[in-house]
Amino acid sequence: MSLAVDISHVSKEYRLGAIGGGTLKGDIQSLVARIRGREDPNMKLDKAGYNGNERFLALDDVSMQVEKGEALGIIGHNGAGKSTLLKLLSRVTAPTKGTISYNGRIASMLEVGTGFHPELTGRENVYMNGAILGMTKAEISKKFDEIVAFAEMEKFIDTPVKRYSSGMYVKLAFAVAAHLDSEIMVMDEVLAVGDMKFQQKCLGRMGDAANSEGRTVLYVSHNMNTIRQLCKRCVVLDHGKVIFDGDTETAIGLYAGKNRLLRNVIECTDDMRRDLFRDEKIVLKTISLLDVSNPVFNNKDVIKLNIEYEATKEFEHICLRVPISYIDGTIIGMATSMPIIKCKRGINDITIEIRPENLASGRYSARFVIYSVNDFGTMETHDVVDSAFLFDIDNEATNNINWEHRYWGAISFPVIKIV
C-alpha cells in the first residue's frame, strides 16, 4: 500500500515564557540591560531570576509512517506531545526539525467547533467552517443535507450556535469535518463531548472512512475503548518520544502500566491510595504473592496472596473486596471475602486465594479495599489501594486462540453447550 503520511525525525521546540516586552522601546531596554549584565527593567515582579530563554522540547526525533486506509491511534499522558504532533500534521505550526510529507488533502479537527461564530446560525457556520476546512461552496451545498442529517440538527440548523449545547456543537462540527472529501482525517479527542449513541455513530463513520473509503485516520484519545474499537495499530508517546509503535492491545497495556513492573511483594505506598477513603483505622501495609516466583497464571491456576495490615484497635467483621480490572482500567469483576474474625490491634495478616477463572490472556490489575461493618449494618471503608497488584494471564498452553480483546473483551466463557 502507498503511504499517506511520512513523518521523518520531527522535533518541535518551544520557548517558555513571554517573547518580547510588547513594545520596541521595552525590547531595546531589555537588550541593553542584558548586554550590560543588569537586571531587566521590564521583568515582572514574580519572574525575578528568570531569563526567558528556557526551551521545551515537545517532540523529540519522532518518526513514523502511516499507510493509506489505515486508522492509527496515538496515546500518551497529558503533555506527551500528542496534540503537538497533530498540530504539525495539520500545519497549524511548523516543526523545528525534520520533515512531514502527505499524500492527499487533510481534514483536521483539533478543537471542537474551531471556526464557528456564535452569532451565526448552524447553516451559516456549516458553510463558513467547510470553507475553512477547504471545501468549495458547491461541495458544501451538495453535502449539506447529509451533514445536517448526520448531526441530527434538522430542527436547529437555523438557530444561532450560541444557543447550542456543547453536545450539539460537537455534533455539527464533527459532521462537517467527516464529510470533507479528504484523504486524511486528523482527530484530537473529538468524542470527549457528546452522548454515547453519537460517539458510536462517529466511530462507525471513522471506521467506514478507513475500511470502506480508503481514507487515513489519525486519532488521539484518552478513551482506550474507542482506540481499541477503531485502531489496529497504535503509537505511544512519552515526553515527546515514541516509545512504542505496534499492536493496539500491547500499546494500551504499555500506556496504562508503563512504569509498573510485575512484582511479588508490593509495599502499599501513599501514591496508590485515594485520600477520600482513608480513615487510618486500618492501613494496608504489604501484599505478597505466595507459592510462585512470577505473577503469571493461566485461568486454571489459583492466585494466593498474603495481605498484611495494621489496625489502631480491635475490630470485628473486617472484610476485604478485590475489584479486578483489565490493564486499561476497564472493570472486569470483583472478588469478596467472608468476614475476618479477631482482628487485633497492631499488625495482622491474612492469606487469600483468588481464582482467575475464565479470564482471557492479558494483563490485569487488582485493587484492595478493606472495610468493616458496624453495629448498624453500615459499611465503613478504612483503606483502598489502587492497582496494587498486577498479574498476567497466559492461556497459550491451554488455548490456541489468539484472543482479540478489542472484539471479545476479557472474559472467556465456557464452551457453548448444545441442548
C-alpha positions as CSV (number, residue, x, y, z in Angstrom):
1,M,0.0,0.0,0.0
2,S,1.1,3.6,-0.6
3,L,2.0,5.9,2.2
4,A,-0.5,8.6,3.3
5,V,1.8,10.3,5.9
6,D,5.5,10.1,6.3
7,I,7.0,11.7,9.4
8,S,10.8,11.7,9.5
9,H,12.9,12.8,12.5
10,V,10.5,15.5,13.6
11,S,11.2,17.7,16.6
12,K,9.3,20.7,17.9
13,E,10.8,23.1,20.4
14,Y,9.0,25.9,22.2
15,R,10.4,28.8,24.1
16,L,8.9,29.2,27.5
17,G,7.7,32.5,28.9
18,A,6.8,35.8,27.2
19,I,8.6,36.6,24.0
20,G,9.4,40.4,23.7
21,G,8.3,43.2,26.0
22,G,5.3,44.3,24.0
23,T,6.9,47.5,22.6
24,L,10.1,48.3,20.6
25,K,11.2,50.6,23.5
26,G,10.8,47.9,26.1
27,D,12.7,45.3,23.9
28,I,15.6,47.7,23.5
29,Q,15.7,48.5,27.2
30,S,15.8,44.7,28.0
31,L,18.5,44.1,25.4
32,V,20.7,46.9,26.8
33,A,20.3,45.7,30.3
34,R,21.2,42.1,29.3
35,I,24.3,43.3,27.5
36,R,25.4,45.3,30.5
37,G,24.7,42.4,32.9
38,R,22.0,44.4,34.7
39,E,18.5,43.4,35.8
40,D,15.8,43.6,33.1
41,P,13.8,46.8,33.9
42,N,10.7,45.3,32.3
43,M,10.9,42.0,34.2
44,K,7.7,41.2,36.1
45,L,7.9,41.2,39.9
46,D,7.2,37.4,40.2
47,K,9.7,36.5,37.5
48,A,12.9,37.5,39.2
49,G,15.8,35.4,38.1
50,Y,14.0,34.1,35.0
51,N,15.9,34.8,31.8
52,G,13.0,33.9,29.4
53,N,15.3,31.6,27.3
54,E,14.2,28.3,28.7
55,R,13.4,25.8,26.0
56,F,10.9,23.0,26.0
57,L,11.1,20.0,23.6
58,A,7.5,19.0,22.9
59,L,8.5,16.4,20.3
60,D,11.9,14.8,20.1
61,D,13.0,13.0,16.9
62,V,9.6,11.4,16.1
63,S,9.4,9.2,13.0
64,M,6.5,7.1,11.8
65,Q,4.8,6.1,8.5
66,V,1.0,5.8,8.0
67,E,-0.3,3.8,5.1
68,K,-3.3,4.8,3.0
69,G,-6.6,3.5,4.6
70,E,-5.0,2.9,8.0
71,A,-6.5,4.0,11.3
72,L,-3.7,4.9,13.7
73,G,-4.2,5.6,17.4
74,I,-2.0,8.0,19.2
75,I,-2.0,7.8,23.0
76,G,0.1,9.0,26.0
77,H,-0.2,11.0,29.2
78,N,-1.0,14.7,29.2
79,G,2.0,16.6,27.9
80,A,3.4,13.7,25.9
81,G,3.2,15.5,22.6
82,K,0.0,14.1,21.0
83,S,-1.7,17.4,20.3
84,T,1.6,19.0,19.2
85,L,2.0,16.2,16.6
86,L,-1.5,16.7,15.3
87,K,-0.9,20.4,15.0
88,L,2.2,19.8,12.9
89,L,0.3,17.4,10.7
90,S,-2.5,20.0,10.3
91,R,0.1,22.7,9.5
92,V,-1.1,24.9,12.4
93,T,2.6,25.2,13.3
94,A,5.8,24.0,11.7
95,P,8.4,21.5,13.0
96,T,11.7,22.8,14.4
97,K,13.5,19.9,12.7
98,G,12.5,17.1,10.4
99,T,10.0,16.7,7.6
100,I,6.4,15.7,7.2
101,S,5.1,14.7,3.8
102,Y,1.5,13.9,2.8
103,N,-0.3,12.2,0.0
104,G,-3.7,13.8,-0.1
105,R,-5.9,16.5,1.5
106,I,-6.1,16.7,5.3
107,A,-9.3,17.3,7.3
108,S,-8.4,18.2,10.9
109,M,-10.5,18.6,13.9
110,L,-8.3,19.6,16.8
111,E,-10.7,21.6,18.9
112,V,-14.5,21.2,18.9
113,G,-16.2,24.0,17.0
114,T,-13.0,25.7,15.8
115,G,-14.0,28.4,13.3
116,F,-17.7,28.5,14.5
117,H,-19.0,32.0,15.1
118,P,-21.6,32.1,18.0
119,E,-23.7,34.8,16.3
120,L,-24.2,32.9,13.1
121,T,-26.7,30.1,12.6
122,G,-25.8,26.5,12.2
123,R,-26.4,26.7,8.5
124,E,-24.1,29.7,8.1
125,N,-21.5,28.1,10.2
126,V,-21.6,24.9,8.1
127,Y,-20.7,27.0,5.1
128,M,-18.0,29.0,6.9
129,N,-16.5,26.0,8.7
130,G,-16.5,24.0,5.5
131,A,-14.7,26.8,3.7
132,I,-12.1,26.9,6.4
133,L,-11.5,23.2,6.0
134,G,-11.0,23.7,2.3
135,M,-14.4,22.8,0.8
136,T,-15.9,24.9,-2.0
137,K,-19.4,26.3,-1.7
138,A,-20.6,23.8,-4.3
139,E,-19.2,20.9,-2.3
140,I,-20.9,22.1,0.9
141,S,-24.2,22.7,-0.9
142,K,-24.1,19.2,-2.4
143,K,-23.4,17.6,1.0
144,F,-25.4,20.0,3.2
145,D,-28.5,17.8,3.8
146,E,-26.2,14.8,4.5
147,I,-24.2,16.8,7.0
148,V,-27.3,18.1,8.8
149,A,-28.9,14.6,8.9
150,F,-25.7,13.1,10.3
151,A,-25.5,15.8,13.1
152,E,-29.3,15.2,13.8
153,M,-29.7,19.0,13.7
154,E,-32.6,19.5,11.3
155,K,-34.7,21.4,13.8
156,F,-31.9,23.7,15.0
157,I,-29.9,24.4,11.8
158,D,-31.2,28.0,11.5
159,T,-30.7,28.7,15.2
160,P,-27.6,30.8,16.3
161,V,-24.9,28.4,17.6
162,K,-24.5,30.5,20.8
163,R,-27.7,28.8,21.9
164,Y,-26.4,25.3,21.2
165,S,-25.3,22.9,24.0
166,S,-21.8,21.6,23.9
167,G,-23.1,18.3,22.5
168,M,-24.9,20.0,19.7
169,Y,-21.8,22.0,18.9
170,V,-19.6,18.9,18.6
171,K,-22.2,17.0,16.5
172,L,-22.3,19.8,13.9
173,A,-18.5,20.4,13.9
174,F,-17.7,16.7,13.5
175,A,-20.3,16.3,10.8
176,V,-18.7,19.0,8.7
177,A,-15.2,17.5,9.1
178,A,-16.4,14.0,8.5
179,H,-18.0,14.9,5.2
180,L,-15.0,16.7,3.7
181,D,-13.6,14.9,0.7
182,S,-10.2,14.4,2.3
183,E,-7.8,11.5,2.1
184,I,-6.5,12.1,5.7
185,M,-8.6,12.7,8.8
186,V,-6.9,14.1,11.9
187,M,-8.9,13.9,15.1
188,D,-8.0,15.1,18.6
189,E,-10.4,14.0,21.4
190,V,-13.3,14.9,19.3
191,L,-15.6,12.4,21.0
192,A,-14.9,13.7,24.6
193,V,-18.2,15.6,24.3
194,G,-21.5,14.1,23.1
195,D,-23.7,11.3,24.1
196,M,-22.8,7.6,23.8
197,K,-25.0,7.0,20.8
198,F,-23.4,9.8,18.8
199,Q,-19.9,8.7,19.9
200,Q,-20.6,5.2,18.4
201,K,-22.0,6.9,15.3
202,C,-18.8,8.9,14.9
203,L,-16.6,5.8,15.4
204,G,-18.6,4.0,12.8
205,R,-18.1,6.9,10.4
206,M,-14.4,7.0,11.0
207,G,-14.2,3.2,10.7
208,D,-16.1,3.3,7.4
209,A,-13.8,6.1,6.2
210,A,-10.7,3.9,6.8
211,N,-12.1,0.5,5.8
212,S,-14.5,1.2,3.0
213,E,-13.4,4.6,1.6
214,G,-9.7,4.0,1.9
215,R,-9.2,7.2,3.9
216,T,-6.5,7.5,6.6
217,V,-7.4,8.3,10.2
218,L,-5.1,9.6,12.9
219,Y,-6.9,9.6,16.2
220,V,-5.9,10.9,19.6
221,S,-7.9,9.9,22.7
222,H,-7.7,9.0,26.4
223,N,-10.6,6.7,25.9
224,M,-9.0,3.3,25.4
225,N,-12.3,1.7,24.4
226,T,-12.6,4.0,21.4
227,I,-9.0,3.5,20.5
228,R,-9.4,-0.3,20.7
229,Q,-12.6,-0.1,18.6
230,L,-11.2,2.0,15.8
231,C,-7.5,1.3,15.6
232,K,-5.5,-1.9,14.9
233,R,-2.2,0.0,15.2
234,C,-1.3,2.4,18.0
235,V,1.7,4.7,18.8
236,V,2.5,5.5,22.4
237,L,4.2,8.9,23.1
238,D,6.1,9.7,26.3
239,H,7.7,13.1,26.9
240,G,7.9,13.8,23.2
241,K,9.4,10.4,22.2
242,V,7.8,7.4,20.5
243,I,8.2,4.5,23.0
244,F,6.0,2.0,21.1
245,D,4.5,1.6,17.7
246,G,2.6,-1.6,17.0
247,D,-0.4,-3.7,18.2
248,T,-3.2,-1.7,19.9
249,E,-3.6,-4.1,22.9
250,T,0.2,-4.0,23.6
251,A,0.2,-0.2,23.3
252,I,-2.8,0.2,25.7
253,G,-1.1,-2.2,28.2
254,L,2.1,-0.2,28.0
255,Y,0.3,3.2,28.4
256,A,-1.8,2.0,31.3
257,G,1.1,0.4,33.3
258,K,4.3,1.6,31.6
259,N,6.0,2.4,34.9
260,R,4.7,-0.6,36.7
261,L,6.6,-3.9,37.0
262,L,5.2,-7.3,37.9
263,R,6.3,-7.8,41.5
264,N,5.9,-10.5,44.1
265,V,5.9,-8.2,47.1
266,I,4.1,-4.8,46.9
267,E,4.5,-2.1,49.5
268,C,1.2,-0.2,49.7
269,T,2.5,3.4,49.3
270,D,0.6,6.6,49.6
271,D,0.6,7.2,45.8
272,M,-1.6,4.1,45.5
273,R,-4.3,5.4,47.7
274,R,-7.3,7.7,47.3
275,D,-7.3,10.1,50.2
276,L,-11.0,10.3,50.2
277,F,-11.3,6.8,51.6
278,R,-8.5,6.8,54.2
279,D,-9.6,6.9,57.9
280,E,-6.3,5.3,59.1
281,K,-8.1,3.0,61.5
282,I,-6.9,0.1,59.4
283,V,-4.0,0.5,57.0
284,L,-2.9,-2.0,54.3
285,K,0.9,-2.5,54.5
286,T,2.1,-5.1,52.1
287,I,0.7,-7.6,49.6
288,S,2.9,-10.7,48.9
289,L,2.4,-13.4,46.3
290,L,2.8,-16.9,47.6
291,D,3.9,-20.2,46.1
292,V,5.1,-18.9,42.7
293,S,8.0,-16.8,41.6
294,N,6.2,-14.7,38.9
295,P,2.7,-13.3,38.8
296,V,1.9,-15.1,35.6
297,F,-1.0,-17.6,35.6
298,N,-3.5,-19.4,33.4
299,N,-7.2,-19.4,34.2
300,K,-6.9,-22.8,35.9
301,D,-4.4,-21.5,38.5
302,V,-5.1,-20.1,41.9
303,I,-3.6,-16.7,42.9
304,K,-2.5,-17.0,46.5
305,L,-1.7,-13.7,48.4
306,N,-0.7,-12.8,51.9
307,I,-2.0,-9.3,53.0
308,E,-0.5,-7.5,56.0
309,Y,-2.4,-4.7,57.6
310,E,-2.2,-2.6,60.8
311,A,-5.3,-1.8,63.0
312,T,-5.5,1.0,65.6
313,K,-7.9,-1.0,67.7
314,E,-9.6,-4.4,67.8
315,F,-12.3,-4.9,65.1
316,E,-14.9,-7.5,64.3
317,H,-16.4,-8.2,60.9
318,I,-13.5,-7.0,58.9
319,C,-14.0,-7.7,55.2
320,L,-11.9,-7.5,52.0
321,R,-13.0,-6.9,48.5
322,V,-10.8,-7.0,45.4
323,P,-12.1,-5.4,42.2
324,I,-10.2,-6.7,39.2
325,S,-9.7,-4.6,36.0
326,Y,-8.1,-5.0,32.7
327,I,-4.9,-3.0,32.4
328,D,-6.7,-0.2,30.6
329,G,-8.9,0.3,33.6
330,T,-12.0,-1.5,32.3
331,I,-13.6,-3.2,35.4
332,I,-13.9,-6.9,34.9
333,G,-15.4,-8.1,38.2
334,M,-14.9,-8.3,41.9
335,A,-13.8,-10.9,44.5
336,T,-15.0,-10.6,48.1
337,S,-14.0,-12.3,51.3
338,M,-16.0,-13.6,54.2
339,P,-15.8,-11.5,57.4
340,I,-12.3,-11.8,59.1
341,I,-12.8,-12.5,62.8
342,K,-10.4,-11.5,65.6
343,C,-8.7,-8.5,64.0
344,K,-6.4,-7.4,66.9
345,R,-4.8,-4.0,67.5
346,G,-1.5,-3.8,65.7
347,I,-0.1,-5.8,62.8
348,N,-2.3,-8.5,61.3
349,D,-2.1,-10.7,58.2
350,I,-4.4,-12.9,56.2
351,T,-3.9,-15.2,53.3
352,I,-6.4,-15.2,50.5
353,E,-7.0,-17.1,47.2
354,I,-8.4,-15.6,44.0
355,R,-9.4,-17.9,41.2
356,P,-9.0,-16.1,37.8
357,E,-11.3,-18.5,36.0
358,N,-12.4,-17.5,32.5
359,L,-10.1,-14.6,32.2
360,A,-8.6,-14.3,28.7
361,S,-4.9,-13.8,28.2
362,G,-3.7,-10.3,29.0
363,R,-2.5,-8.1,31.9
364,Y,-4.8,-7.3,34.8
365,S,-4.7,-5.2,38.0
366,A,-6.3,-5.7,41.4
367,R,-7.5,-3.0,43.8
368,F,-7.7,-3.9,47.5
369,V,-10.4,-2.4,49.8
370,I,-10.5,-3.2,53.5
371,Y,-13.7,-2.3,55.4
372,S,-15.8,-3.2,58.4
373,V,-19.5,-3.4,59.2
374,N,-20.7,-1.5,62.3
375,D,-23.5,-2.4,64.7
376,F,-26.0,-0.6,62.5
377,G,-25.0,-2.7,59.4
378,T,-23.3,0.3,57.8
379,M,-20.1,-0.4,55.8
380,E,-17.1,1.7,56.8
381,T,-14.2,1.8,54.3
382,H,-10.8,2.0,56.1
383,D,-8.3,1.8,53.3
384,V,-8.1,1.5,49.5
385,V,-5.1,0.8,47.4
386,D,-5.4,1.2,43.6
387,S,-3.7,-1.1,41.1
388,A,-1.7,-2.6,43.9
389,F,-1.2,-6.0,42.3
390,L,-0.5,-6.6,38.6
391,F,-0.7,-10.0,37.1
392,D,-0.7,-11.7,33.7
393,I,-2.9,-14.4,32.4
394,D,-1.2,-16.5,29.8
395,N,-3.5,-19.2,28.4
396,E,-1.3,-20.2,25.4
397,A,-0.7,-23.7,26.8
398,T,-4.4,-24.4,27.2
399,N,-6.0,-22.3,24.4
400,N,-4.8,-22.0,20.8
401,I,-7.0,-18.9,20.1
402,N,-5.1,-15.6,19.7
403,W,-7.6,-13.6,21.8
404,E,-8.7,-10.2,20.5
405,H,-9.6,-8.0,23.4
406,R,-10.9,-5.3,21.1
407,Y,-13.6,-7.6,19.9
408,W,-14.2,-10.1,22.6
409,G,-13.5,-8.4,25.9
410,A,-11.6,-10.0,28.8
411,I,-13.9,-13.0,29.8
412,S,-13.6,-16.3,28.1
413,F,-16.8,-18.2,28.8
414,P,-17.0,-22.0,28.8
415,V,-17.8,-23.7,25.5
416,I,-21.4,-23.3,24.5
417,K,-23.4,-26.5,25.2
418,I,-25.9,-27.5,22.5
419,V,-29.0,-28.8,24.1
